[in-house]
Amino acid sequence: MKKILIATDKPFSKVAVQAIQGVIKEAGYECVLLEKYTSPAEFHKAASDVDAIIIRSDVVDKDVFKVAKNLKIVVRAGAGYDNVDLATATEKGVVVMNTPGQNSNAVAELVFGMLVYLNRGGFDGSTGSELRNKKIGIHAYGYVGRIVALIAKGFGMKVYAHDPFVDRVLIENDGIKFEETAADLFSKCQYISLHIPLSKTTREAINYELMSSMPEGATIVNTARKEVIHEPSLIKMFEQRPDFRYATDIEPDCKEQLAKYKGRYFATSKKMGAQTAEANMNAGVAAAKQIINFLDKGDTTFQVNK
């Protein structure tokens, strides 16, 4: 009997785990559950004899591939997959997939939760400001970006987007103003919502030049990856621009330096974009079904290491 491992340092919700296990067992496979493990060694031991692995933000590196002799597929329950060593996976003949779109609504709603929180001074009783009629720029118009745009329009915001990989017509057909470059987007919008994936070209791409070009009241919300921000530039912005604000769902490495900017800086201690019961269920069940379709039918629809 083939084995599927659910390895999550940050577990799925209980209901989501039950649903994932149900899908796996119905397909005739054995489900192995590893939650809140405290060392890579625990993960390695659990992965040593499984055919497939479902992860969240867990790291699947060379050491995992080395010990997982039967491994055929890894599915990241979520959009980003920079926590998986794709080169080694390809070398070992292991398919890697993600579950695009399954967490999108949860992430998009979090963007506005953090925006409202910053705009209302952390609900400290001070006079805040409204989002209506303000300009928001969406940097990367994928699954999450499109929902952010929809919600922003509901708030009555003026919505702009930049994405070199998305057809301008698609963006404009959604009633969004298209910007040719990231520089155009940042210089025009008081609010920026980041949704770019982490890659060689996007690592530290959000730098001082872009941030400093933003209008008065510049506010960036980062629910992408912390590595897309050039942190020295982030610190410089806080020092030089008293109007600058930053919110993110994963703490930056420079968190101690930013802690003194209370009211202008907010970060969650762990990545929280997908932390809703609905997103857990959607992504987890999708991951299980993708594994089963691959093992049973050879379906590689969502493979990312082609």
GIHUQUI-V326243 format. One record per residue. N is the residue number from 1. RES is the residue in three letters. SS is DSSP state (h for helix, s for strand, l for the rest). PHI is phi in whole degrees, -180 to 180 (999 if undefined). Layout:
BEGIN
n->N res->RES ss->SS phi->PHI
n->N res->RES ss->SS phi->PHI
END
This chain:
BEGIN
n->1 res->MET ss->l phi->999
n->2 res->LYS ss->l phi->-72
n->3 res->LYS ss->s phi->-113
n->4 res->ILE ss->s phi->-120
n->5 res->LEU ss->s phi->-98
n->6 res->ILE ss->s phi->-100
n->7 res->ALA ss->s phi->-114
n->8 res->THR ss->s phi->-137
n->9 res->ASP ss->l phi->-63
n->10 res->LYS ss->l phi->-107
n->11 res->PRO ss->l phi->-64
n->12 res->PHE ss->l phi->-66
n->13 res->SER ss->l phi->-64
n->14 res->LYS ss->h phi->-58
n->15 res->VAL ss->h phi->-64
n->16 res->ALA ss->h phi->-65
n->17 res->VAL ss->h phi->-59
n->18 res->GLN ss->h phi->-62
n->19 res->ALA ss->h phi->-67
n->20 res->ILE ss->h phi->-63
n->21 res->GLN ss->h phi->-60
n->22 res->GLY ss->h phi->-63
n->23 res->VAL ss->h phi->-63
n->24 res->ILE ss->h phi->-66
n->25 res->LYS ss->h phi->-67
n->26 res->GLU ss->h phi->-64
n->27 res->ALA ss->l phi->-80
n->28 res->GLY ss->l phi->89
n->29 res->TYR ss->l phi->-107
n->30 res->GLU ss->s phi->-89
n->31 res->CYS ss->s phi->-108
n->32 res->VAL ss->s phi->-112
n->33 res->LEU ss->s phi->-115
n->34 res->LEU ss->s phi->-128
n->35 res->GLU ss->s phi->-124
n->36 res->LYS ss->l phi->51
n->37 res->TYR ss->l phi->-71
n->38 res->THR ss->l phi->-107
n->39 res->SER ss->l phi->-152
n->40 res->PRO ss->h phi->-57
n->41 res->ALA ss->h phi->-59
n->42 res->GLU ss->h phi->-64
n->43 res->PHE ss->h phi->-63
n->44 res->HIS ss->h phi->-59
n->45 res->LYS ss->h phi->-63
n->46 res->ALA ss->h phi->-67
n->47 res->ALA ss->h phi->-85
n->48 res->SER ss->l phi->-62
n->49 res->ASP ss->l phi->-131
n->50 res->VAL ss->l phi->-99
n->51 res->ASP ss->l phi->-93
n->52 res->ALA ss->s phi->-150
n->53 res->ILE ss->s phi->-135
n->54 res->ILE ss->s phi->-108
n->55 res->ILE ss->s phi->-130
n->56 res->ARG ss->l phi->-115
n->57 res->SER ss->l phi->-93
n->58 res->ASP ss->l phi->-69
n->59 res->VAL ss->l phi->-91
n->60 res->VAL ss->s phi->-112
n->61 res->ASP ss->l phi->-110
n->62 res->LYS ss->h phi->-58
n->63 res->ASP ss->h phi->-66
n->64 res->VAL ss->h phi->-67
n->65 res->PHE ss->h phi->-63
n->66 res->LYS ss->h phi->-66
n->67 res->VAL ss->h phi->-89
n->68 res->ALA ss->l phi->-87
n->69 res->LYS ss->l phi->-66
n->70 res->ASN ss->l phi->-97
n->71 res->LEU ss->l phi->-65
n->72 res->LYS ss->l phi->-118
n->73 res->ILE ss->s phi->-154
n->74 res->VAL ss->s phi->-123
n->75 res->VAL ss->s phi->-120
n->76 res->ARG ss->s phi->-87
n->77 res->ALA ss->l phi->-76
n->78 res->GLY ss->l phi->156
n->79 res->ALA ss->l phi->-88
n->80 res->GLY ss->l phi->-71
n->81 res->TYR ss->l phi->-138
n->82 res->ASP ss->l phi->-72
n->83 res->ASN ss->l phi->-86
n->84 res->VAL ss->s phi->-115
n->85 res->ASP ss->l phi->-77
n->86 res->LEU ss->h phi->-67
n->87 res->ALA ss->h phi->-62
n->88 res->THR ss->h phi->-68
n->89 res->ALA ss->h phi->-58
n->90 res->THR ss->h phi->-64
n->91 res->GLU ss->h phi->-60
n->92 res->LYS ss->h phi->-87
n->93 res->GLY ss->l phi->77
n->94 res->VAL ss->l phi->-99
n->95 res->VAL ss->s phi->-81
n->96 res->VAL ss->s phi->-119
n->97 res->MET ss->s phi->-130
n->98 res->ASN ss->s phi->-121
n->99 res->THR ss->l phi->-124
n->100 res->PRO ss->l phi->-59
n->101 res->GLY ss->l phi->90
n->102 res->GLN ss->l phi->-73
n->103 res->ASN ss->l phi->-102
n->104 res->SER ss->h phi->-60
n->105 res->ASN ss->h phi->-65
n->106 res->ALA ss->h phi->-61
n->107 res->VAL ss->h phi->-65
n->108 res->ALA ss->h phi->-62
n->109 res->GLU ss->h phi->-65
n->110 res->LEU ss->h phi->-63
n->111 res->VAL ss->h phi->-52
n->112 res->PHE ss->h phi->-79
n->113 res->GLY ss->h phi->-61
n->114 res->MET ss->h phi->-73
n->115 res->LEU ss->h phi->-63
n->116 res->VAL ss->h phi->-64
n->117 res->TYR ss->h phi->-59
n->118 res->LEU ss->h phi->-66
n->119 res->ASN ss->h phi->-66
n->120 res->ARG ss->l phi->-104
n->121 res->GLY ss->h phi->62
n->122 res->GLY ss->h phi->68
n->123 res->PHE ss->h phi->59
n->124 res->ASP ss->l phi->-93
n->125 res->GLY ss->l phi->95
n->126 res->SER ss->l phi->-80
n->127 res->THR ss->l phi->-76
n->128 res->GLY ss->l phi->-104
n->129 res->SER ss->l phi->-139
n->130 res->GLU ss->l phi->-100
n->131 res->LEU ss->l phi->-88
n->132 res->ARG ss->l phi->-56
n->133 res->ASN ss->l phi->71
n->134 res->LYS ss->l phi->-85
n->135 res->LYS ss->s phi->-96
n->136 res->ILE ss->s phi->-120
n->137 res->GLY ss->s phi->-108
n->138 res->ILE ss->s phi->-105
n->139 res->HIS ss->s phi->-96
n->140 res->ALA ss->l phi->101
n->141 res->TYR ss->l phi->-106
n->142 res->GLY ss->l phi->-96
n->143 res->TYR ss->h phi->-57
n->144 res->VAL ss->h phi->-70
n->145 res->GLY ss->h phi->-55
n->146 res->ARG ss->h phi->-66
n->147 res->ILE ss->h phi->-73
n->148 res->VAL ss->h phi->-58
n->149 res->ALA ss->h phi->-62
n->150 res->LEU ss->h phi->-62
n->151 res->ILE ss->h phi->-66
n->152 res->ALA ss->h phi->-59
n->153 res->LYS ss->h phi->-64
n->154 res->GLY ss->h phi->-65
n->155 res->PHE ss->l phi->-79
n->156 res->GLY ss->l phi->82
n->157 res->MET ss->l phi->-86
n->158 res->LYS ss->s phi->-94
n->159 res->VAL ss->s phi->-109
n->160 res->TYR ss->s phi->-125
n->161 res->ALA ss->s phi->-149
n->162 res->HIS ss->s phi->-133
n->163 res->ASP ss->l phi->-159
n->164 res->PRO ss->l phi->-68
n->165 res->PHE ss->l phi->-105
n->166 res->VAL ss->l phi->-118
n->167 res->ASP ss->l phi->-59
n->168 res->ARG ss->h phi->-54
n->169 res->VAL ss->h phi->-62
n->170 res->LEU ss->h phi->-61
n->171 res->ILE ss->h phi->-65
n->172 res->GLU ss->h phi->-70
n->173 res->ASN ss->h phi->-67
n->174 res->ASP ss->l phi->-85
n->175 res->GLY ss->l phi->80
n->176 res->ILE ss->l phi->-108
n->177 res->LYS ss->s phi->-83
n->178 res->PHE ss->s phi->-86
n->179 res->GLU ss->l phi->-116
n->180 res->GLU ss->l phi->-65
n->181 res->THR ss->l phi->-131
n->182 res->ALA ss->h phi->-63
n->183 res->ALA ss->h phi->-61
n->184 res->ASP ss->h phi->-63
n->185 res->LEU ss->h phi->-63
n->186 res->PHE ss->h phi->-67
n->187 res->SER ss->h phi->-71
n->188 res->LYS ss->h phi->-97
n->189 res->CYS ss->l phi->-109
n->190 res->GLN ss->l phi->-72
n->191 res->TYR ss->s phi->-115
n->192 res->ILE ss->s phi->-127
n->193 res->SER ss->s phi->-114
n->194 res->LEU ss->s phi->-92
n->195 res->HIS ss->l phi->-138
n->196 res->ILE ss->l phi->-76
n->197 res->PRO ss->l phi->-74
n->198 res->LEU ss->l phi->-86
n->199 res->SER ss->l phi->-150
n->200 res->LYS ss->l phi->-61
n->201 res->THR ss->l phi->-83
n->202 res->THR ss->l phi->-98
n->203 res->ARG ss->l phi->-59
n->204 res->GLU ss->l phi->58
n->205 res->ALA ss->l phi->-72
n->206 res->ILE ss->s phi->-87
n->207 res->ASN ss->l phi->-113
n->208 res->TYR ss->h phi->-63
n->209 res->GLU ss->h phi->-58
n->210 res->LEU ss->h phi->-70
n->211 res->MET ss->h phi->-64
n->212 res->SER ss->h phi->-71
n->213 res->SER ss->l phi->-81
n->214 res->MET ss->l phi->-70
n->215 res->PRO ss->l phi->-66
n->216 res->GLU ss->l phi->-54
n->217 res->GLY ss->l phi->83
n->218 res->ALA ss->l phi->-53
n->219 res->THR ss->s phi->-138
n->220 res->ILE ss->s phi->-115
n->221 res->VAL ss->s phi->-116
n->222 res->ASN ss->s phi->-115
n->223 res->THR ss->l phi->-112
n->224 res->ALA ss->l phi->-92
n->225 res->ARG ss->l phi->-138
n->226 res->LYS ss->h phi->-66
n->227 res->GLU ss->h phi->-71
n->228 res->VAL ss->h phi->-76
n->229 res->ILE ss->s phi->-92
n->230 res->HIS ss->l phi->-84
n->231 res->GLU ss->h phi->-64
n->232 res->PRO ss->h phi->-58
n->233 res->SER ss->h phi->-69
n->234 res->LEU ss->h phi->-62
n->235 res->ILE ss->h phi->-62
n->236 res->LYS ss->h phi->-61
n->237 res->MET ss->h phi->-63
n->238 res->PHE ss->h phi->-64
n->239 res->GLU ss->h phi->-71
n->240 res->GLN ss->h phi->-98
n->241 res->ARG ss->l phi->-122
n->242 res->PRO ss->l phi->-61
n->243 res->ASP ss->l phi->-89
n->244 res->PHE ss->l phi->-80
n->245 res->ARG ss->s phi->-136
n->246 res->TYR ss->s phi->-146
n->247 res->ALA ss->s phi->-133
n->248 res->THR ss->s phi->-153
n->249 res->ASP ss->l phi->-100
n->250 res->ILE ss->l phi->-152
n->251 res->GLU ss->l phi->-63
n->252 res->PRO ss->l phi->-74
n->253 res->ASP ss->l phi->-66
n->254 res->CYS ss->l phi->-93
n->255 res->LYS ss->h phi->-59
n->256 res->GLU ss->h phi->-66
n->257 res->GLN ss->h phi->-71
n->258 res->LEU ss->h phi->-92
n->259 res->ALA ss->l phi->-59
n->260 res->LYS ss->l phi->-75
n->261 res->TYR ss->l phi->-98
n->262 res->LYS ss->s phi->-59
n->263 res->GLY ss->l phi->97
n->264 res->ARG ss->l phi->-112
n->265 res->TYR ss->s phi->-132
n->266 res->PHE ss->s phi->-144
n->267 res->ALA ss->s phi->-146
n->268 res->THR ss->l phi->-85
n->269 res->SER ss->l phi->-76
n->270 res->LYS ss->l phi->-132
n->271 res->LYS ss->l phi->-64
n->272 res->MET ss->l phi->-115
n->273 res->GLY ss->l phi->-54
n->274 res->ALA ss->l phi->-98
n->275 res->GLN ss->l phi->-85
n->276 res->THR ss->l phi->-130
n->277 res->ALA ss->h phi->-60
n->278 res->GLU ss->h phi->-67
n->279 res->ALA ss->h phi->-66
n->280 res->ASN ss->h phi->-55
n->281 res->MET ss->h phi->-63
n->282 res->ASN ss->h phi->-60
n->283 res->ALA ss->h phi->-70
n->284 res->GLY ss->h phi->-66
n->285 res->VAL ss->h phi->-67
n->286 res->ALA ss->h phi->-61
n->287 res->ALA ss->h phi->-61
n->288 res->ALA ss->h phi->-63
n->289 res->LYS ss->h phi->-66
n->290 res->GLN ss->h phi->-65
n->291 res->ILE ss->h phi->-63
n->292 res->ILE ss->h phi->-63
n->293 res->ASN ss->h phi->-64
n->294 res->PHE ss->h phi->-72
n->295 res->LEU ss->h phi->-67
n->296 res->ASP ss->h phi->-87
n->297 res->LYS ss->h phi->-124
n->298 res->GLY ss->l phi->75
n->299 res->ASP ss->l phi->-72
n->300 res->THR ss->l phi->-117
n->301 res->THR ss->l phi->-50
n->302 res->PHE ss->l phi->-105
n->303 res->GLN ss->s phi->-66
n->304 res->VAL ss->l phi->-112
n->305 res->ASN ss->l phi->-113
n->306 res->LYS ss->l phi->-74
END
